[in-house]
């Protein structure tokens, strides 16, 4: 049988989906039965890239995607202070390390999108430091901002895996004003801290007036929903320098102090 005759004889077999290599079969990989495998792949892809860059720990910055540098009211101030904090933390925290055999600490990490996330990534970039963007696919497509380090800009399908990567190496959390997504991320970390499922890390809420107007912490205490001592899980700050000072007061180890 000639090669051409052989090709024609087994054409149906070769064209069958069952004949595709499993690793190259998107119909198979994207099927319901492979959800656990896709979850693992999302974890490991980001993990390997972060290891390659020597990222041992991060400072996570949350905040609204709707805040712009030219926004109304307090928006412009929030953006500029998030940008300034990204610069301060990058210059003082240990993000510039990363020579062979070294590690980087307190690298700025955000959700990768616009607004406050972009501002923090921008500040790190302007300092000359790497920063991370953990993006997620949304019904209305989210695109990465232009300031996160390209090799450290990720896209996740699963919110849970994105949140895990945001939380698992965080040395500190800074939360700027935001909406449902920011509240979700804040209270998840606070719950992990309150229940002892996460190690002690300093948490700073930016703009005390905003946060006290959005969340009535005193009412939670009054009704016995949380303890008064739970308020010690976080602090407030109203400018970037104070954020950094509060993180240090809360136990953040900067640059040379990390061994």
N, C-alpha and C positions, 0 to 999 in steps of 0.2 A: 504494500500500500504506500503510495507516494505521500510526502508530507502534506500536500494539499488535500488529498483524499482523507488523510487522518484528521486534518483540521475540520473538514466538513463532517466527518463521522462523529466527532465528539463535541461539536459546536454547542449543542444544547447543554451538555454537562458543564463545559467551561463557562457558559453564560449564566448558569444557575446561581442564585444568591448563596446557596449552600456551599459553593465552591470557593467563594471569596475568602481570603485570609481574614480571620476574625478581627485582627487589629486594624484592618482597612475597610471593614464593612460598616458603614455609617448606619445603615438601617438596623443592624444588630446592636451596635454600640449605643444608639439613641433610643433603643427600645426600653420598655418598662423594666424588663428583667435585669438590665445592666445599670440601674440607677445607683446601686451601691458601688459599682466599679467607677462610674462617673464621679461620684462623691469622692472616692479615694484619689482619682486622677486630679481633681481640682485641688485637693490638699497637697499632693506631692509636687505638682508643677510649680506652685508658688514656693513651697518649702525648698526645693532644689535651687531656685533662682535666688532666694534670700540667703541661703548658705553660700552660694557662689560669691555673693557680695559681702560676706562676712557680717551680715546683720544679726546681732545677738538680741538686741532689745530695741524698743520703739517708744516714742511718745505719740499717742494717738490724739488726733484733733478731730472732733465732730462739730457739725454746725450746718446751717441751712444752705442748700444749693441755690436759694433765691436771693442771696445777698450779693450785691455787686459793688464794685469800687465807686461807682457813680450813683449809688442807690439813694433813696429818699431817707430822711430822718437819720436814725442811728446806723443805717446799713453801711454807709461809707466808713464810719468809724469802726464798726465791727470788722469790716474787710481789712482795713489798714492795720488794725491791732492783731488780727490773725496772721497777716503777712509779717508783721514785726516779730511776733512770737516765733514763727517758723524760722526766721533769721537768728534770733537769740538762742533758741534751743539748739539749732544746728551748729552755731559757733561755739557754744559752751558745753554741749552735752556729750560729745564723743563721736559724732557722725563722720568726722573727717578721718578717723582711723580706717584701717582696712588694707594696710600693706600686707604682703604675704606673711601668714602666721598670726596676724592681728584680727581683731573683730571691731565692728562698729556698734556703738551703743547709743540709745536715745535718738534713733533716726526718726524723723517726722513721718508719720503714716496717716493717711486720710482715706476717705471713701473714693477718692480719685476724680470726683466730678467738679462742677463749677462752684461758685459762691465761696463760702468759708473754706471748703476743701481746697479749692484752687489757690486761695490766698495763702494758706499755710505751706502748700507745695511751692508757691512762688517765692516765699521768704527763704525757704531752704535753698532753692535754686540760686537765688541772688547771693546767698552766702557761699555758694560754690560747693554745697553739700548734696549728697543724694537724698532722695525722699521717695516714699512709696505711695502708690495709688491703687487701692483695692476697689475696682469698679464692679458693678453688677448689672446684668442685663435687665432692662425694664420694658414695659409695654410701650412707653414713649422713650425711644432709644436714648440712653445716657452715653455721652462720648467722654473720653478722658480729657482732663484739662491739659494744657500744653507745658506744665511745669514739673510734673512728676518725672522721675528718671525713667526713660523709655524701658530699660531692662528690668525695672521694678514696677512697671505698670501692668496690672493684671485685670482679667475679666472673669467674673464668676457667674454661674447660673444660679447656684444655690445661696440664698441669703445666709443660711446657717453656716456654711463653710466660710463665707466672707467674714461673718462675725467672729468665727473661731480664729481666723488669721489675724483679725484686728485685735483680739483680746489676748491671744496666747503668749505673746512676747512683749506686751505693753508694760513699761516701767511707770507710766503715768498716763492720765487721761485729762484732756482739756476740752470742755464742752462750751462752745459758743451758742448764741441764740439760734433756735431752729424749731421745726415743726414736729409732725408725727414721727418721722424717721429718726430725728435727733433724740426725741424723747424715748423712743424704743431702745436705741443704742445706750443712752444714759442709764435707763432703769434696768436694763439687762446687766450692765456692769455693776451697778449699785446692788442688785440682788445677789450677784456672785460674791461681792465683798461682804454683804450683810450675813450671808449664809456660810461664809468661810470656804466657798468653792473656788475662790481666787485669792492669791496672795495679797497682802496689804500693798496698795499703791496709792499715791496721792491723786485725788480727783479735784479739779478746779472748775467751777462754773463761772463763765465770763459774763459780766454785767448783772450784778446782784439784783438790781431793781427789776430787770426783765424776768429773771428766774423766780423771784418771790411773787411777781404778778401772775406768772403762769402756773406755778405749783404752790399751793398753800401748805407749806411744811408744818406750820403751827397747828393747822386743823388735823393733819395726820397724827400728830402727837396727841392732841386733845382727845381724839376718839380712840386712842390706843392702838392705832394701826401700825405705828412704829414707835420705837423708844426715843426719848430725847437724846440719848447717847448716839443714836444712828446718825444724827446730824454731824457728828464728828467724822463721818465717812468722806465728807467733802468740804471744800472751802470756796469762798467767793473772791473774785478779783475784777477790777475795772480797767486795767491796762496791762500791756504785755509784760512789762518789767515786774509788776506785782504777781502776775501768773507764775513767772519763773521763781520769784522769791517764795511763793506759797508751795510750789513743787519741792523746792529744797527743804523748806520747813517740814514738809510731809514725808521726807526721807529719800527723795530722788538723789542718786549719786551721779554727779557730773564728771565727765571727762577723766582726768587723771585719778580720781578716787575709785574708779571701777577697776577691779583686778580680776 
